[in-house]
Each structure stands twice: as C-alpha cells, then as structure tokens.
Amino acid sequence: MAEPAPTRRELMVACAAREIGDGEVVFVGMRLPLLAFALAVSTHAPGAVGVFENGVMRDTPPRGPVVTMSDPPNLDGALWAGPLPRAMGLLAGGHVDLGFIGGAQIDRHANLNTTRIGPAEAPKVRLPGSGGGCDIASGARRLLVIMAHEPRRFVERVDHRTSPGYGDGHGWRQRVGLPPCDSVTLITTRAVLRATAATGVFELASVHPGERAAEVLADTPWGWPQGPPPEVPETPAPDPATLRALRALDPGRVWTADA
C-alpha cells in the first residue's frame, strides 16, 4: 500500500534533513529541527552529531517523544550532558557545521529578529529574545531556517537584528569581524530559498509541488527587480523509505500534521 503524500511540514523536515551531511556537527533546535536531525541520522547521515543548547550532545534520535530538549528521552543515550557553556563553546571554536535558527521576521539578507516588532522606543510586540540564536548565527558555518511562508514575516529590514545573516549584504560579516557563513537556507511551507556568502541575498532555489515561482515571489515582499529565474526546480519529495522513517519518528503527527 502506497504511503499517503507528505504534508507540507513533512516536506519541510525532509528538505532540512537533506542539508545535514554525514559526520557533520549540527546545532539542533526543537520540533521540526529536531525531527530533521533525527531523520538525517536515521537515513543518510548516521555519523552526524547533534548539539543542544542545554549542553546535550547525541548521535542518535531521542529515545522517545520529546517536548523540550531536556526531556529524559533526549538525555537517555546522549554522548554527553554537560553545562551550557560547553555546548556554546563548540560554536565559539568554529566546530559547528550547521545551525538551526528561527525568528518572527527575516529579511532579504538573511537576518532574523526574535527581539521585538516595532521601534525600540515603543515596540508593538516584545519577543523572547536571542536565546542562543545570535551565537548560532554568528558561529556556525551554515545556517538553516524553517518557517511558515507568511508575507508579514518577510521584511525588507528586520526591526531588530537578533541573529545576523549577511547584515546589509555581501562582505558585511567580514567587515564587522564575524566568521564566514557559507550559506543560509530558508525552508518555508511553499519553497526553498538560499543566500550565500557570494551574494548575501536570498534567491529562490526550488518551489514545493503545486506551487508556481511567480506566485511564491509575489508573496515574498522583498522586491525582485529581475523577476523569477527562468527555471525554478520543484522541491524533491521524500522517497517512500524516508517518509516511513520520518513518520516513525512522529507517529502521532504531533509536529508534522498540517494545520
């Protein structure tokens, strides 16, 4: 019997898992990023190692459902569980290949905002703040963002630069003394976009099945003076084995069921 088609969230997780290479050190977040890491080590990247902000490092999926990174299933079988500075020190030392980050706003140069909406003097909304986001964005060699494709999230300039991508464009990280960042990949519910050190700005990499590039760009209000590229590939769907592995990690569809 054929597997049901993947949900948008399952497709996002599969896309994120593909970005993880075998043997890489990954700074992992919760929910979809955790599933992406677990899927990668369960399939094509058994040698990947996941680091969590609370000081946990593991090279296998959690041994059961987790809501927070400190839940017992994420501690059971860990390579080590130590103080937070030990985990953050891996970033400072340049040992993290890929870091997951997120935010309420993101701009065309891949900067993220998790601090406030509105001006500093009178913000409309106060957000949780950086947590480890700024450290991850500053120290990881590549960054990965998973978020809903909502025009209100995509702004020309973030209200507060909590987690730096490429600042104001190509060469900014070098000018301010940050380590290089090879790429920032943005996986949304509709497409995959990627910014690289060479350009410092997001470009459309692929559109999910059923989407059209022009319509996706129209709902991404960064201004695209040259229009969509002539050919934008379709985002590959996960193969049946990968989809089965993903559904085994989230059997109740707690995180991967579409709303």
N, C-alpha and C positions, 0 to 999 in steps of 0.2 A: 504494500500500500504506500503510495507516494506521500511524502511529508507535505503538510499544508505550507503554502507560500510564507516566507518570512514576513514578520511585521516590520514596520519602519524601525522600531527600536532594535530588533534583532539584526536588521541590515546594518545599522549604525555600529553595533557591537562587533559584528563580523568585519566591517571596514577597519575599525580600530585595532582589532586583533592582528590584521594583516600588517599593520605598521610596526609590530613588535618582531624583531629578529631573534633567531636562536642565539642564546648566550648573552643577550643584552640585559643591562640593569635598568629596570623600569620603576620610576616613582609612581606608585599606583594611588588612585583615589577610590572612592566608594561607588556603589551602584553600578552604572554601566562601565566605567573604567575597570572596576574590579572584575566584572564578568569578562571584559575584553582580555585582561591579563590571564585569567583562568582558562579562557578558551585557547589562547595562544599556547600556553604551556601544555594544554591537553591535546594539541594537534601538531602544529608545525614548529613550535619553538620550545621543546622540552628543557632546554638549557637556560631559558630566561629566568631572571631573578627579580622578584618584586620587593620593593621597599615601601613601607608605610610610614606616614608622618609620626605615628606614635612610637616608633622605634622597632617595629617588627620587620623582619626580612624572611621571605619564604620563596621556595622554588616549585611549589605545588599549589593547586587550587585549595581554598579553605575547605576544611573537612565538615562542611555543613553550611546551612544558610547563615548569613551574617547581616546585621543592620548597621553596625558600626565596626570600624577596623579593630577595636579592642574586644570584640565578642570572642568567647572561648574557641569557636571553630577556626578563627583566624590565628589564634595563638598556638593551638594544638598542631604539632608537627613543624613549627617555624624553625628556620635555621638559627635565628637568634631573636630575642626580645629584650631590648635594652633601652637606655634613655633616649629621649627625643634628639638631643644634640648629636648622638652617634649617627642617626639616620640623616639629619640635616648636613652633617659633616661630609657625607658622600657627595652631596651637591657642591659644597664649597671646594672639595678636592677635585672636581671635574670627572667623577666616576659614574655619573648617571647618563645613560644614552638617550632615554626618552622619559618625558614627564607629562602626566595628565594634569591639566588645569581647566578651570571653568570660570564663568562670571555672568553677571547680569547684562553687561554691554561688551561689545567687541568692535574695534574699528578696522578700517581698511589696512592698517599697518600691523594688525595682529596684537594690539594692546588690549588688555582686559581690565574691566572695572568690577570690583566687588566691595567698594567702599561707600559710595553714595550716588544717588540720582539727583541732579540739580547742582546749583552752585554751592561752594563751600560755606558761604555766609548763611544760606537758608536752603539746605537740601530738602527736596520733596520726600525722599526715602533714604533712610540710613540702612546700609547693608552690613553683612557680618564682618567685613574687613578682609585682610590678606590671608590670615591663617599661614599656611606655608606657600601660598600661591606665588608671592613675589620671589621667594627663594628658588622655587622650582623653575619659574620663568627666567630667572637670572642665571641659573647654573646648569640646567640640562642641555644636552647637545641638540635635541629635537623636542618639539612640544606638540601635544595633541589635545584638541578641544572637541568636546561633544556637547551639542546644544540644539534646542528646537530652532527651526528656521522661522523666526519671527522678526519682521522689519523693525520693531521697536528695539530689538537687541543690537542691530547693526547700525552703528552711528559713524558719522564722519570723524568725530574725535570723542573719545570716551570722556565722561565728566570727571573722572579721576583715574589716573594711570596706576592701578594697583599692581598689576603683573605686566611687565614690559615684554612686548614682542620686538618690533623693529622701530619703536619710537615714532619718529617723523619720516622714516623711510630708509633707504639703502645707506649703510655706513654709520647709522646712528649709534648702534651698540658699541662699535669701536671708539667713536668719539667720546662716549660717556664712561668708557672703561669696563664695559660688561664683556664677559666671554662670548665668543661667537655662538650663534644658534643657526644650525644648518637649515631648519625649516619649521614652520608652524602649519599643521594640518588641521583644518576645521571640518568636522563631520557633522552635518545637520540632518534634519528629517527629510531633506529634499536633495541634497547634493554633497559633494566633497570639494572643498576649496583649499588651496595651498599657497602659502607665502614662503619664499626662500630668501636666503641671505643675499643672493644676487639681485633680487628685485625689491625686497622689503615691502611688498604689497600683495594682497590676495588675488589669485586668479582661479577661475573655475576649472577644476580638474575632471570632474565627472558629475553626471546627474543621475539620480536614482530612477529605477524603472517607472515609467508612466509620467515622468517629468520632461519638460522642454527647457532647454538652456535659456532662451529668451525670457520665459516666464519666471524662472528662478532668479535671473539677474534683475528683473523688474521688481521683485520683492526683496532685493538686497540693496538698499538705498545708499550705496557708496558712490554712485556715478560711474558709469562705464563708457567713457567717451568713444572708445573704439568698438563698442557693441560686443556681443558674444563672439568667441572664436568660431571659425567656420565649422569646425567639427569638435564636438564635445562627446567623449565616450560615455556609454552607460555604465553606471557602477555595477561591477560584477556581483551577482547574488551568491551567497554561500552555497557550496555544494552540499548534497544531502548528508554526508558524513559530518561535515562541520556543523550543519544545522542541528543534527541529532545531538552532537556534543554540547552545543550551546543550550539546547532545551533540557539536557540532563543537569546542567548547572543551575538552571532556574525553572524547575519543573512546575512550580505554581504560577509561572509567568508574573511574578511579583514586580520585576523590574522591566520586563521586555514586552508586556502586553500594551498595545496601543490604546490610548485613552479613547 
